[in-house]
Structure formats: C-alpha cells, structure tokens
Amino acid sequence: MILTDVQRAWRWKLTVAWLTGNEKLKYEGVTHDGADWRFAPHCEIQRACKWARRAMKDEYETVKRLAQIKRDADRLIEEIATAQRAADKLREDVDHTTQRETTIAEIARTKLRIPTLDVQHSDSLDFHDLSVVLIREALLAAYDAGVSTS
C-alpha cells in the first residue's frame, strides 16, 4: 500500500501520540471544524508533511548513531579481549620466570651449597670455591629440571 505524505504524517502523529501518551497531539491533525485531513487547508497539510519528513530524518539519524555506537562497542570489546590475552601471556611469562628462578636457587642451595644467588658486594660471599663433583651434580640437576618442564 502506497501512503501519501498526509497519511504518513497522520501515522507518525498517532505513533508519537501513542508512545508519549500525548492525547492532544493525537487530535492536532484534525482541523478546527472537525474535518478530516483530506479537507484540511493546504498549509496544514504542508506543515504535517514537513513534520513527518523531519520525524523520519530524526529517526534515520538515530539509527545511524545507534549503528555507530554498536561499532564502537564492538571495537572496544575486541580491544579488551586483546588486552586480556596480552595480560594472560605476561602472567604466564612471569610465572615461568619465577618458577625458573626458584629452581635455579634451589639447585644452588642443595647441590652447590650456596645460600643465595643475590649479589652481596663482598668477595668472600660472592665468589665460591667448588669442586668438579658439585658442579657436575648441579649441571645434572639443571638438565633434569629442564627435561621435566619440556
């Protein structure tokens, strides 16, 4: 069914009146003597057509804005997901590094009898005399630790 501008304007007014609960707006389309739109003066028809076109343009602009908001929201969701993946990767790297450092410190304490691997700024604490047997045991322990994590 093809609607004329007048019919479209009347539908818009009725829709807006229904949505807003504005009964006065519903009867704005009726002329002062109660005649139908078909018999309304030309200026009222033009005003109604202009109002309908403006309402349609506003609706189109609203739809465009909503589409832009949706695109922005989708982009932000993707950025958040990317940041979350990066944070998870960093967390895994930190956990792996911490585990590796803990294993090395444990080997130094148990096999090499070195209490800490931190620099203590003292020759007697930073340099150690070690036998070849202790170094071999430490290297084997480090190799076994590397094999077990693979």
N, C-alpha and C positions, 0 to 999 in steps of 0.2 A: 504494500500500500504506500503510495507516494503522498507525503504530507505537504501541505502548503506551509509557508512561513507563519501564517496566522495559526494554523493548527499546531505547529511545532512550538510556537510561543505559548499557546494555551496549555499544552502539555507540560512545558517547563514550569510555568507558573503553578500549575496544580501539583507538580512533583515537589517544588520548593515549598509550597504551602503545606503539603503533607509532611515533608521532612522537618520543617521548622515548627509546625503546629500553628502557623500564622493564618487564621481564617480570613483576616482582612485581605491578605494577598490573594487568596483564592477568588475573591469576588472583584478584584481590581480589573479583571478583563471584561466585566460586564459594564456596559455604558450606563450613564446616569438614568436613562429611562428604562433600563432592564432589557434592552435589545441584545440580541446575540452578536458575536464578533462579526458575523457576516455583514451586519448592518451598521457596524461601528464606523465612525468618521475615519477618513484616511490617515489623519495624523496619529490616531490611537493605534491603528494597525502598524504604521511605521515605527512607533515607539515600542510596540510589542515585538516587532521583528528585530529591532536593534537590541532590545533586552535579551532576546533569545540568542542572537549571534554572540553577544558579549558573554552570556552564560556558557555557550558552547566553547568559546575561546578560553574562558577561565577553566573549564573542565579539561580541555586539551592541555593547557599549561600545567594543571595539577597532575595530570597523568605523566607528562614529561618530567616534572620534578620528582614524582614518586619513582619513576624508572631510574633517574639519576641517583637518587638516594639508595635504591636497591643495588645499583652497580657499585657505588661507593662502599656499601656494607659488604658486598661480596669481596671487593678488593681488600678491605680491612680484615675480613675473616681469613683470607688467604695469607696476608702478611702475618697475622697472629699465628697461623699454623706453621709458617716458615720459621718464625722466631722460636716457636715451641720446639720444632725439630732441631734447630741450632742449639738451643739450651740443653736439650737431651743429649746431643752429641758432645757438648762441652762437659756435661756432667759425667758421661761415660769416660771421656778422656781423663778427667780429674780422678775418677775412681780408679782407673787403670794405673795412672801415675802414682797415686797414693799406695796402691797395692804393690807396685813395683818397688817403691822406696822402702816400704815396710819389709818386703822380702830381702832386699839388699842389706838393710840394717840388721835383720835377724841373722843372716849369714855371717856378717862381720862380728856380731856378738858371740855367736855359738862356735863358729869354725876358726875365726882369726883371733878371737879373744880381744877385740877392740870394742870398748864400751860405747863409743859414739862415732859417727862419721861426720859430725859437725866440726868446722874449723874452730880451734880453741886458742889460736895465736900463741902457741907455746911449742917449741921444738920437741920437748920431751912428750907432749901429748898428741902432737900432730904427726910425728914420724915414728914408725914401729919397725922393730927387727922381727922378721917372720921366717920360719923355716919353710923349706920347699914342700914339706908334707902338709903343713897348714894351708899353704897357698893352693896346693892340689885339691885338698878337701873342699876349700871354698869354691874353687872353679867347678868342681863336680856338682856341688850343691846348687850353684847358679845355673849350670846346664840342666840339671834335673828340674829346677823350678821353671825354666823356660820351656822345657818339653811338656811339663804338666799343664801349662797355660795354653798350649797350642791346640 
